[in-house]
Amino acid sequence: MPRKIPMRRCVATGEQLPKKELLRIVRTPEGIPAVDLTGKANGRGAYLKKDPDAVQKARKTGILARALEIQIPDSFWDEIMKAVK
């Protein structure tokens, strides 16, 4: 039997995609946003499609800040963009 591919939903586009095609952003227990490259970091996570357009949409709509329930500093958006490219 083939292995089940874990699927997650992108908060910006609403697309259901394999976990490997998404970037996990996590709110650490200290309340700081972080890019989670392992997919296993502690804290509340939200997924973004690895696509600059999806990142821009998330930034414009504020959906990521709502999903993680924190304010996201401008400097952190640059970090997300670097991780997506």
Residue frames as qw, qx, qy, qz and C-alpha x, y, z in Angstrom:
[[0.000, 0.888, 0.461, 0.000, 0.00, 0.00, 0.00],
 [0.405, 0.533, -0.051, 0.741, 1.44, 3.42, -0.93],
 [0.328, -0.322, -0.485, 0.744, 2.33, 5.77, 1.91],
 [0.025, 0.882, 0.469, 0.027, -0.14, 8.54, 2.65],
 [0.388, 0.338, -0.023, 0.857, 1.19, 12.00, 1.73],
 [0.190, -0.592, -0.519, 0.586, 0.53, 14.51, 4.53],
 [0.169, 0.621, 0.401, 0.652, -1.53, 17.39, 3.16],
 [0.218, -0.507, -0.390, 0.737, -1.83, 20.88, 4.61],
 [0.243, 0.842, 0.443, 0.190, -3.76, 24.01, 3.64],
 [0.386, 0.183, -0.025, 0.904, -1.98, 27.26, 2.69],
 [0.069, -0.630, -0.523, 0.571, -3.41, 30.10, 4.80],
 [0.041, 0.448, -0.196, -0.871, -2.97, 32.61, 1.94],
 [0.303, 0.158, -0.641, -0.687, -4.35, 30.70, -1.06],
 [0.746, -0.026, 0.335, -0.575, -6.56, 28.13, 0.65],
 [0.719, 0.362, -0.547, -0.229, -5.01, 25.38, -1.51],
 [0.874, -0.355, 0.323, -0.082, -4.59, 21.89, -0.08],
 [0.540, 0.683, -0.491, 0.027, -1.00, 20.86, -0.90],
 [0.882, -0.090, -0.366, 0.281, 1.54, 18.21, 0.13],
 [0.535, -0.811, -0.038, 0.233, 3.38, 19.34, 3.26],
 [0.687, -0.153, 0.270, 0.657, 6.73, 19.37, 1.38],
 [0.312, 0.537, 0.375, 0.688, 5.47, 22.14, -0.96],
 [0.278, -0.885, -0.225, -0.297, 4.62, 24.42, 1.96],
 [0.323, 0.374, -0.483, 0.723, 6.65, 26.52, 4.38],
 [0.528, -0.636, -0.558, 0.077, 5.68, 26.24, 8.05],
 [0.045, 0.554, -0.250, 0.793, 5.68, 29.47, 10.03],
 [0.588, -0.424, -0.664, 0.183, 5.43, 28.96, 13.76],
 [0.261, -0.786, 0.153, -0.540, 4.64, 31.17, 16.76],
 [0.475, 0.170, -0.752, 0.424, 7.08, 29.99, 19.39],
 [0.484, -0.597, -0.614, 0.180, 5.92, 29.57, 23.01],
 [0.327, -0.365, -0.177, 0.854, 7.62, 32.97, 23.62],
 [0.307, 0.808, 0.393, -0.313, 5.26, 34.54, 21.04],
 [0.038, -0.654, 0.449, 0.607, 7.93, 35.15, 18.39],
 [0.845, 0.476, 0.040, -0.242, 7.35, 34.19, 14.74],
 [0.331, -0.532, 0.719, 0.301, 9.90, 31.79, 13.23],
 [0.697, 0.395, -0.455, -0.388, 10.39, 29.93, 9.94],
 [0.731, -0.294, 0.596, -0.159, 10.22, 26.22, 10.79],
 [0.429, 0.523, -0.641, -0.362, 12.32, 24.36, 8.23],
 [0.024, -0.155, 0.980, -0.120, 12.08, 21.02, 10.10],
 [0.555, -0.271, -0.500, -0.607, 8.28, 21.09, 10.40],
 [0.666, -0.318, -0.657, 0.152, 8.61, 19.92, 13.99],
 [0.155, 0.260, -0.376, 0.876, 9.16, 23.10, 16.01],
 [0.145, -0.506, -0.754, 0.393, 7.03, 23.68, 19.10],
 [0.092, 0.350, 0.121, -0.924, 4.32, 26.28, 18.89],
 [0.561, 0.598, 0.451, -0.351, 1.31, 27.24, 16.81],
 [0.347, -0.177, 0.628, 0.673, 2.00, 26.69, 13.12],
 [0.567, 0.676, 0.216, -0.418, 0.57, 27.97, 9.86],
 [0.657, 0.037, 0.580, 0.480, 1.50, 26.90, 6.34],
 [0.291, 0.780, -0.103, -0.544, 2.36, 29.10, 3.36],
 [0.861, 0.454, 0.185, 0.139, 2.82, 27.97, -0.22],
 [0.560, -0.410, 0.296, 0.656, 6.47, 28.29, -1.31],
 [0.378, 0.589, 0.475, 0.534, 5.53, 30.99, -3.78],
 [0.220, -0.058, -0.150, 0.962, 6.38, 34.73, -3.57],
 [0.309, -0.358, -0.385, -0.792, 2.82, 35.59, -4.71],
 [0.635, -0.503, -0.583, -0.062, 1.32, 33.60, -1.82],
 [0.506, -0.278, -0.374, 0.726, 3.68, 35.37, 0.60],
 [0.014, 0.132, 0.100, 0.986, 2.67, 38.79, -0.77],
 [0.480, -0.448, -0.513, -0.552, -1.02, 37.86, -0.48],
 [0.641, -0.453, -0.557, 0.270, -0.54, 36.72, 3.12],
 [0.359, -0.141, -0.213, 0.898, 1.25, 39.97, 3.92],
 [0.144, -0.247, -0.271, -0.919, -1.41, 42.16, 2.27],
 [0.581, -0.454, -0.497, -0.457, -4.40, 40.42, 3.84],
 [0.263, -0.529, 0.551, -0.589, -2.83, 39.92, 7.28],
 [0.896, -0.123, -0.278, -0.323, -4.03, 36.30, 7.26],
 [0.688, 0.166, -0.597, 0.379, -0.76, 34.93, 8.69],
 [0.020, -0.311, 0.478, -0.821, -0.89, 37.31, 11.65],
 [0.703, -0.219, 0.046, -0.675, -4.49, 36.17, 12.31],
 [0.890, 0.037, -0.446, -0.084, -3.61, 32.47, 11.98],
 [0.612, 0.113, -0.563, 0.544, -0.71, 32.79, 14.43],
 [0.411, -0.833, -0.367, -0.046, -2.50, 35.36, 16.62],
 [0.533, -0.535, 0.016, 0.655, 0.52, 37.71, 16.71],
 [0.283, 0.913, -0.106, -0.273, 1.84, 40.84, 14.97],
 [0.867, 0.126, 0.233, 0.421, 4.40, 40.03, 12.29],
 [0.203, -0.772, 0.173, 0.577, 7.30, 42.52, 11.98],
 [0.580, 0.762, -0.153, -0.244, 8.33, 43.73, 8.51],
 [0.006, -0.654, 0.752, 0.080, 11.82, 42.28, 8.94],
 [0.571, -0.058, 0.806, -0.141, 10.29, 38.81, 9.33],
 [0.731, 0.590, 0.211, -0.271, 8.57, 39.04, 5.92],
 [0.327, 0.761, -0.541, -0.145, 12.03, 39.36, 4.34],
 [0.301, -0.357, 0.877, -0.112, 13.07, 36.16, 6.13],
 [0.708, 0.309, 0.578, -0.263, 9.98, 34.37, 4.77],
 [0.597, 0.749, -0.123, -0.257, 10.74, 35.62, 1.24],
 [0.074, 0.651, -0.753, -0.063, 14.31, 34.28, 1.48],
 [0.470, -0.115, 0.856, -0.185, 13.04, 30.88, 2.63],
 [0.706, 0.500, 0.379, -0.330, 10.52, 30.74, -0.24],
 [0.461, 0.772, -0.338, -0.276, 12.99, 31.48, -3.07]]
